[in-house]
Amino acid sequence: MKEFVAEIVSMGKLRHRNLVQLHGYCRLKGELLLVYDYMPNGSLDKMLYSNARSNLNWFQRFQIIRGVVSGLLYLHEEWEQVVIHRDIKPGNVLLDADLNGKVGDFGLARLYDHGSNPDTTILAGTLAYMAPELHRTRKGTTNSDVFAFGISILELASGRRRIERKGLPEQENLWCWNSYGSGISVPSSAFLARKYFKLKI
């Protein structure tokens, strides 16, 4: 409980227009509840997949991407400590009334001092958004956040879910790898982040 409260106090200090603001917490019947800003347009994954066809235009998609980049840059480089989110995905990108993208759900986030190494040793996150090296190192980093962000960009740009479910679970794959094998160029998330959004990694 002490660790939980200490982390909530730290997260409550985060202030950025592209982060969902934490207002408080409470304990109700043994459950710990967090209180965040209300986001009238819900999460990005619901916006993309709840209807037969998403009505987001390219300007709105770019605006959402730009908001997430701005929030990540703040978490990784601009706050007093480094904050690794460890679960960047469309379900954790929330949209306000003007469809601005805001990073939310800091339940798996870890903080550490600038210039030091993260001491996480537990694998955390959503499988299809995890950088391949996490299974070996078990350490979330700013780079692994950017990898997850890159997968999210592919979903937002294409309107397709990250995994195509065909056959057995071990045969599931990111659809972009299939496209890559067919000769279609798929840029890496690090390339996208550096070239288009100037996010240092």
C-alpha positions in Angstrom: 0.0 0.0 0.0 2.9 2.4 0.8 4.4 1.8 -2.7 1.0 2.3 -4.3 0.4 5.6 -2.5 4.0 6.8 -3.3 3.6 6.0 -7.0 0.1 7.7 -7.1 1.6 10.8 -5.5 4.4 10.9 -8.1 1.9 10.3 -11.0 -0.3 13.0 -9.6 2.5 15.5 -10.2 2.6 14.8 -13.9 1.2 17.9 -15.8 0.9 17.9 -19.5 -1.9 18.7 -22.0 -1.4 15.3 -23.6 -1.6 13.2 -20.5 -4.9 12.2 -18.8 -4.8 14.1 -15.5 -5.0 12.0 -12.3 -7.2 13.7 -9.8 -7.1 11.3 -6.9 -7.6 7.8 -5.6 -9.7 6.0 -3.1 -10.0 2.6 -1.5 -13.5 1.1 -1.6 -14.2 -2.4 -0.2 -10.6 -3.5 -0.7 -10.4 -2.1 -4.2 -8.1 0.7 -5.2 -9.8 3.2 -7.6 -8.2 6.0 -9.5 -10.0 9.2 -10.6 -8.9 10.7 -14.0 -10.3 13.3 -16.3 -13.4 12.4 -18.2 -12.7 11.8 -21.9 -15.9 12.1 -23.9 -14.7 10.4 -27.0 -13.4 7.3 -25.1 -10.4 5.4 -26.2 -8.7 5.3 -29.6 -9.3 1.6 -30.1 -13.1 2.1 -29.6 -13.0 4.9 -32.1 -11.2 2.7 -34.6 -13.0 -0.6 -34.1 -16.5 0.0 -32.6 -18.0 1.0 -35.9 -17.9 -0.8 -39.2 -15.7 2.0 -40.5 -13.9 4.7 -38.6 -14.8 8.3 -39.5 -11.4 9.8 -38.6 -9.9 11.8 -41.3 -6.1 12.1 -41.9 -5.8 15.4 -40.1 -7.5 14.0 -37.0 -5.3 10.9 -37.1 -2.2 13.0 -37.3 -3.4 15.2 -34.5 -3.9 12.1 -32.3 -0.4 10.9 -33.2 1.1 14.3 -32.5 -0.6 14.4 -29.1 0.7 11.0 -28.1 4.3 11.9 -29.2 4.1 15.1 -27.1 2.9 13.1 -24.1 5.6 10.5 -24.5 8.4 13.1 -24.9 7.3 14.7 -21.7 7.3 11.4 -19.9 10.7 10.3 -21.2 12.7 13.5 -21.2 11.0 16.6 -19.9 9.7 15.6 -16.4 11.9 15.5 -13.3 12.1 11.7 -13.6 11.9 9.3 -16.5 8.5 7.7 -16.7 8.2 4.4 -18.7 4.6 3.8 -19.5 5.0 0.1 -20.5 1.6 -0.3 -22.0 1.3 2.2 -24.9 -1.6 1.0 -27.2 -4.8 2.4 -28.7 -6.8 1.3 -25.7 -4.7 3.6 -23.5 -4.9 6.6 -25.8 -7.9 8.6 -24.8 -9.6 11.3 -26.8 -11.0 14.5 -25.5 -13.9 16.5 -27.0 -11.7 17.9 -29.7 -10.2 14.4 -30.5 -6.8 15.3 -29.0 -4.9 12.2 -28.1 -3.9 11.8 -24.4 -1.9 9.1 -22.8 -3.7 7.4 -20.0 -3.7 4.3 -17.7 -0.4 4.5 -15.8 -1.0 1.2 -13.9 2.1 -0.4 -15.3 4.3 2.7 -15.4 7.7 2.9 -13.7 9.8 5.9 -12.7 13.5 6.3 -12.4 16.1 9.0 -12.3 17.5 10.5 -15.5 20.9 9.0 -16.3 20.2 5.8 -14.3 18.9 2.4 -15.6 15.3 1.2 -15.0 15.3 -1.6 -12.5 12.2 -3.4 -13.7 12.5 -7.2 -14.0 8.9 -8.2 -14.4 7.6 -8.5 -18.0 4.6 -6.1 -18.3 2.5 -4.8 -21.0 0.2 -6.1 -23.8 1.8 -8.9 -25.8 1.5 -7.6 -29.4 2.8 -4.2 -28.4 5.9 -5.5 -26.6 9.3 -4.9 -28.2 11.0 -8.3 -29.0 13.9 -7.7 -26.7 11.6 -7.4 -23.6 11.3 -11.2 -23.5 15.0 -11.5 -23.0 15.9 -8.4 -20.9 12.6 -8.1 -19.1 13.3 -4.4 -18.7 11.0 -1.8 -20.1 12.7 1.3 -21.5 11.8 4.4 -23.4 12.7 2.5 -26.6 10.1 -0.2 -25.8 7.5 2.5 -25.3 8.4 3.9 -28.7 8.1 0.4 -30.3 4.6 0.1 -28.9 3.8 3.5 -30.2 5.0 2.5 -33.7 2.6 -0.5 -33.6 -0.2 1.9 -32.5 0.7 4.2 -35.5 0.3 1.3 -37.9 -3.2 0.5 -36.4 -4.2 4.2 -36.6 -3.0 4.7 -40.1 -4.4 1.4 -41.5 -7.5 1.0 -39.4 -6.6 -2.6 -39.0 -6.0 -4.5 -35.7 -2.4 -5.3 -34.9 -2.9 -9.1 -35.2 -4.7 -11.1 -37.8 -6.2 -14.1 -36.2 -5.9 -17.1 -38.5 -5.6 -20.6 -37.4 -3.7 -21.6 -34.2 -2.5 -18.9 -31.7 1.2 -19.7 -32.6 0.4 -18.9 -36.3 -0.9 -15.4 -35.4 1.3 -12.6 -36.6 1.4 -8.8 -37.0 -0.2 -8.2 -40.4 2.6 -5.8 -41.3 5.1 -8.6 -41.2 3.1 -10.4 -43.9 3.1 -7.1 -45.9 6.9 -6.8 -45.3 7.4 -10.3 -46.8 5.4 -9.4 -49.9 7.8 -6.5 -50.7 5.8 -3.6 -49.2 8.0 -1.3 -47.2 7.1 -1.0 -43.5 9.2 1.6 -41.7 10.3 0.8 -38.1 8.7 2.7 -35.2 12.1 4.2 -34.3 12.4 5.5 -37.9 8.9 7.0 -37.7 9.5 8.6 -34.4 12.8 10.1 -35.3 12.0 11.3 -38.8 8.4 12.6 -38.5 7.9 13.4 -34.9 11.5 14.1 -33.6 11.1 11.9 -30.6 14.6 11.1 -29.2 15.1 7.5 -28.3 
